[in-house]
Every structure is written in C-alpha cells, then in structure tokens.
Amino acid sequence: MASRVRPSSLLWGLFLALGGVALVLRLWAPRHPALTWITTSLLTLLAMRLVTLVHDWRLGRIPGTRILLPALILTEGLGLVLTQASHRALQLRVGTALILELLLLILAMRAWRTARALPGIWPEDRIATAFEAFVPPRAARLMALELVMLGSAVRFLFGGFREAAPAGFTHHREAALRAILPAVPLMIPGDFLLMRAISTGLAPWLRWTLHGSTIYAVLWLVGLYATLKARPHQFREGRLELHLGLLKSAIVPVSRVLSASPLPEFEDDWARHAHMKGVAKLVAKGNAVLELRLSEPIQVTGLLGPGRPTRRLAVSVDDPAAFLAALGQSCA
C-alpha cells in the first residue's frame, strides 16, 4: 500500500517551490508584478502551517515553543506587505516582532545551556534535542550538525591539528581530503578575483553572498577532516562503532559480522557500480575499503537520521590488516 502524503509535507513543498520562484524573480526581475502575488501566497501558506501547529500544540503533539519561529517569520513577512500601511499598523508589527524575537532568544539560550546535560554521546545529538523545541527533528539535526561541523573547523584551525587522533582505527591519514586541504585556502584569493570579474553586474549583497559561500565551503571541508580525525572506528563492549565524520555513523554488534574483506578488483566502473548496489558506504576517498557482510540488517544514521536497513557495509580504514585482526579477535 502506498504511503499517504502528509498535508504538512504538501504545504512545505508548495512553500519551497514558491520561495524558489520568488528568489529567481527577486534576482533577475525585482519589479516583476508576480512578486506581490507570490509573497501573498507564501504568507497564506505560512499562516495555514501556523494554524496546524497551533492545533498540534493544543492536542499535545508538539511543544508550544515550536510556534514561535513560524509566527516570527509570518510577522516579519506581513511587515513587508504593510510597509505602506498606516504608522500604527507598522508600530504594531514592529512591536510584535520584537516581543517574539526576545522570547525566542531567551528560550534558545535556555535550551543551549541545558544541552550539555542532555543524554547522548555526541554534541550534535544533545544540541539537536535542545533545538527540537523550536523546529522539527530533521531540521534540528541539520542545524546541530552544521554548528558542530563549523565549530570543529574553527577549533582545528586554532590548534586542533596538532592534537593526536583518539584511540581506534583511523581513516583520515590516507584520505584524499588530507592532501587537498593545504591547497584549498590558496584558492580563496583567486575566487575573489574571479567572482569580481564575472559578477560585476550583480548586486553587491549577492556578490558578498557568493564570497561567503566559498569561505563556508572551505570551513566545511576543514570541519569534515577534523571530525574524520576525531572519530575513528572503535570496538567497545562487543560492538563496532563506525563513523564517517559527522556525515554517517553505525553501530554493529560484532556477533552479526559474517565476513570482512577488501573490495575485489573491478574490470570497469559498471562492474563496481553493480557490486556496490545496496551497500551502505562509510568511505573517505583515498583509503583502503573493506566490505562487511552482516547476518542481520542494521541502519546507518545519516544527516537526516537512520537510513534503510542493510546487510552490507563499505568501510574505509588506514590500516585494514590491523582492523581485520581486531575484528577477528572480537569475534572469537
């Protein structure tokens, strides 16, 4: 039986589609008459979503704090429509927005302070749990992952690169990312010059947004390498804990591992693609890769949460011989 599409998913899908059209028109035709109608439609959809959130809150399905952020966005959006309205209406809009922003800030600070006391091994799990008071679980997880990724990058750049990797089976020393990173910062000046040459007709805010996205991408790559180094594969109490930085993780009971071996040689990319179909990959490019076959399926946790069950894993490791020896000892 086909799964039913939730009305909230339809609302968000339509909201994102209209938002994309509005962004394109805003960039290329700022005075296009359709912008007014699209803005009105977006605010209507957001108001409908707010009504459903209030309904869920009254039924006890979500905390009341989940209403604050959509209410703030709706209030700010209405401010754009009411810009030409009376001075009293504008004052009401600004006052409401300030109250909501202050309340949201106070509650966010409280959630951030209590995140350290929440259960969970990794900081992104604790932060995501705190953020779920304001946004849906998947959005909370993405926000937490971004914060931890950027925080790891900053820490790494300010001395973390001298720290030794934790005990375990690393997969950062032979990763291609390690060879690429030293050259990445050298590309930033060239990117600034290139963007200045090809984007002279763009608005200044858009040019700076593009420059900022380049710096963000560099920080993201540094953060990925830092988390690869900080989270090696480990054997703990009969379990194999696998990581691909912040991107993926899996916990495999050692008793479920039927076999572990290096990937075979493939004649071409088609043969490799056929062999890897259905395999969950925790692979840092450039490393040796082992294939683990399991007696029972497990789920690999990705950016948006647990994925599909799988009985086959591809795992990168710097020292495959030592990893296989440790796996054999754990299985014995």
Secondary structure, DSSP 8 states (H G I E B T S, - for coil): ------HHHHHHHHHHHHHHHHHHHHHH-TT-THHHHHHHHHHHHHHHHHHHHHHHHHTTSS-GGGGHHHHHHHHHHHHHHGGGS-HHHHHHHHHHHHHHHHHHHHHHHHHHHHGGGSS-SSHHHHHHHHHTTTS-HHHHHHHHHHHHHHHHHHHHHTTGGGS---SSB--STT-HHHHHGGGHHHHHHHHHHHHHHH-TTS-HHHHHHHHHHHHHHHHHHHHHHHHHHH--BEEETTEEEEEETTTEEEEEEGGGEEEEEE----SSHHHHHHHHTT-EEE--TTSEEEEEEEEEEEEEEETTEEEEEEEEEEEEES-HHHHHHHHHHHH-
